[in-house]
Amino acid sequence: MKKLTNREEEVMKILWKLEKAFVKEILAEIVDDPPHYNTLSTIVRNLEDKEYVSHEAFGNTHRYYPLVSKEAYRKRFVNESIADFYDHSYKSLVSFFAKEEKISVEELKEIIDLIERNK
């Protein structure tokens, strides 16, 4: 899987939500700083070139749908982020969130319980 730009990720999130959509339907979902229709169409075609989406043709118009699931993309993104920023260490990732006070003691206990149950 090739890396996505922020705008491409935004479009993918919309396609995962809608499941199938025409460019005009994707455009309607973009609230902040919507691109021009032609620009969005190019972004969607780039996603198709990267094999993230495909389309069904209806005459001259296309309805796009994801080829990559949100879960598959999330797994890849998380694994790459941990490799790039936390030296392949999940412990470092959790420590970061604890130091930044983004995770509570209760949440950490829940994670420990999950780990122990899955052993």
Secondary structure, 3 states (H helix, E strand, C coil): CCCCCHHHHHHHHHHHHHCCECHHHHHHHCCCCCCCHHHHHHHHHHHHHCCCEEEEEECCEEEEEECCCHHHHHHHHHHHHHHHHHCCCHHHHHHHHHHCCCCCHHHHHHHHHHHHHCC
